[in-house]
Every structure is written in C-alpha cells, then in structure tokens.
Amino acid sequence: MPQFTKRELYRRHPDKQETQQNQPSSSSRRRILCNSSVNSPVITHRVQELTGGSASPHLNVRDIKAFPTPVPPLPEQQEIVRRVEKLFAFADQIESRLRQAQAHVDRLTQSLLAKAFRGELVPTEHTLATAAGRDYEPASELLARIRAERDNGAPEKPKANRRKRTPNAKSR
C-alpha cells in the first residue's frame, strides 16, 4: 500500500467536499478534530492505563466507549479549521514556487552548458594576449607556418639512435 502524508490523506479523502464559500465540509472538521483528540496526551495516557495484558496488550470496547472526548466549542473548531486550511493554502503556494524555481534552475543549467561549450564563460587566449600586450598566433596560422616550413625543406630532426634489444641479450 502506498504511503501518504497526513496532508495527502486529508486531501484525497472522498468525504472532503467543499461548499460554495470554499469551506471544508463538516466531515472534514470532524476528521481533523477526531485525529487531534485521539492523539492528545490525555487520551494516550488513558489508553496506556487501561491496556490490559502483558503478553498481548488489549483494550475492551466498553473502556473505549467510556472515554471522555474533549471537544472545543463550535466557534473554536471553526477557527482551528480556518487556520489549518490557511496553512494548506500557504503550503500550496510554497510548492508552486518550488516547482517554478526548479524549472528556472533547469533552464539556467542548459544555458550555462551551452555557453560553456561555445567558450563564452572564460576569456579566450586572444583576449588574454591582447590584454597582456603580447603576440597571439591562432592555431590556424601556426599550422600554416609549420606546413610552409616543411614544404620549404626545413631539415627534420634526426631520430634518436636506439639500440635494439635482442631477445637473448642479458642485462649487465
């Protein structure tokens, strides 16, 4: 079974039907209040007191029926629900801004990589050479000069004489 947060369960619940004024339904209010009251320290302490058995702890139905259920007055319930809904709306805005920021970062990453491959992020050797007041010879000119020297009969460097090793030769 997939795991959901309390917020997702609240949103996915089929009883959550909102009225014309975008107010949560009474079943939503009951669910929120029931959850908060069942998880209250008073109730959890009472459950621990009434739990019987050491090998297999259990609660009797009559004990559960006798639980006092503290319920705040209706105006306070409505205020609690109003605040919870306000926080959910705020969380939705934050999620929306996060998605927008992630999309923006993705676009920036792509444009940054494109600039890097075009060589626009760092100064070129030509720019550095002119700023330093030194000569700059592009690779195309360097290759043309090397070819011209080779065609004009510039002597090639002699290859170094290396002694060939014979398979039977022992090192001394």
N, C-alpha and C positions, 0 to 999 in steps of 0.2 A: 504494500500500500504506500503511495507517495506521501512524503512528509510535508506538511504545510505549517506555516506560522499561524499564530492565533489570528493575526490580522487577515491572512488569506482565508482561513476558515470562516471568519466573520463575513467576509465579502462574498464567499461562494455559497453561503448557506441559502437554501431556497426560500426560507421564511423571511429573508430580508427584502421587504418590499417597501419602497419609499412612497410617501404621499406626494401630493401636488407641490407642497412647500419644501420638498427635498428633506423632509424629516424622517428619521428612522421609524420603522413600524414598532408597534408595542411588543411584538415578539422579539425584536432586536434588543429593545430595552430590557426585557425580561432576561434574555440570554446573558447580556453584559452583567446585570446585577446578580444573577444566579452564580455566574462564574466568580465574580469578586467576593460574594458572600461565602461560597463553598471553600474558597481558598484563603479565607480570612484566618488569622491566628487563633481566634476564639473557636472556630469550628474545628480546625485541625487539632487543637489541643483536646477538645471534647471527644473527637474520634479516637485519639490515642488513649484516652481514659476508658472508653467503652469497648475498645477492641479486646476481645477475649481470646484465650488460647495462646499457647506459646509455640507449638509445633506448626499450627496453621491458623494464623490470626483471622478473625471474622467479626462481622457486625450483624446484629439482629435487626430485622426490619422494624420491629416495634421501637428499638432505640433510635433508628434513623427518623421515624415518624415523630418522635418526641423532641427532635432537635428544635431549639428556638431559632428562628430565622429573622435576623435583624434586617429590616427594610427601611430605608430612609423615606421621608415624606415625598410625595409626588413632585413638588417643585424642585427638590434636591436631585431626584432621579433624572428629571429633565435637564437640569444643569450639568449633571455628570455626562449624560449622553451628548449634550451640545458640545461640551469640551472635547470628548472623545472624537466626535465627528470633525471638529475643527482641527484636531491633531492629525487625523487621517487625511484631510484635505492638504494640510501642510506637508505631510509625508509624500503625497502625490506630486506636489509642486517640486519637492526636492528630487524625487525620482525623475521627473521630466527634465529638470535642469541637468541632472547627471547624464541622462541619455544625450542631451544636446552637447554637453561638454565632451563626452566620449566620441561623438561623431565629429566634432571640431578637431579633436586630437588626431583622429584617423586621417582627416583631410590634411592637417599640418604635417603629419608624418610622411604622407605621399608627396607633398610639395617639397618637403625638406630633402627627401631622397632624390627627387627629380633634379633639384638644384645641385646636389652633391655630384650626381653623375654628369651634369653639364659643366662642372667645375666652377660654379658661381659662389661657392661658400668660402673659398680661400683665394688670396691674390695669386695671379699667375706669375710664372718666372719672369716674364717680360715686364710686368708691373713692378716687381721687386727690383729687377735690374735697373730700370729707369729711375726708381726712387733712390737707389743706392749710387747712381751715377756710373754704372759700369756697363760694358757692352753686353749685348744679348744676341746669341745666334740661335735662331729657331732650328728645330730638328731637321726640317726640310732643307735649309741651307747647309747644315752640317753634312747631311747625306750627299748633297750635290757636290760639296767640296771634296769629300772622300772619294767619290766616283771620278771626279776630274783628276785628282792626284793619281789614282790607279790607272786611268786612261793615258796620262802623260808619261807613264813609265816610271813612276817612282819606285825605287827598289823596295821589294818586300823584305821584311825581316827574315833572316835565315832561321830555320827551325833549329832548335837546340838538339845537339847530338846526344842521343841517349844510348847507353849501352844496353843491348838486348840481353836478356837473361836466358840462359839455356836451361832446359828442364833439369839437366843433371848437375848444374853448377851448384856448388855448395858455398854458402856464405862463409867468409873467413874473418 
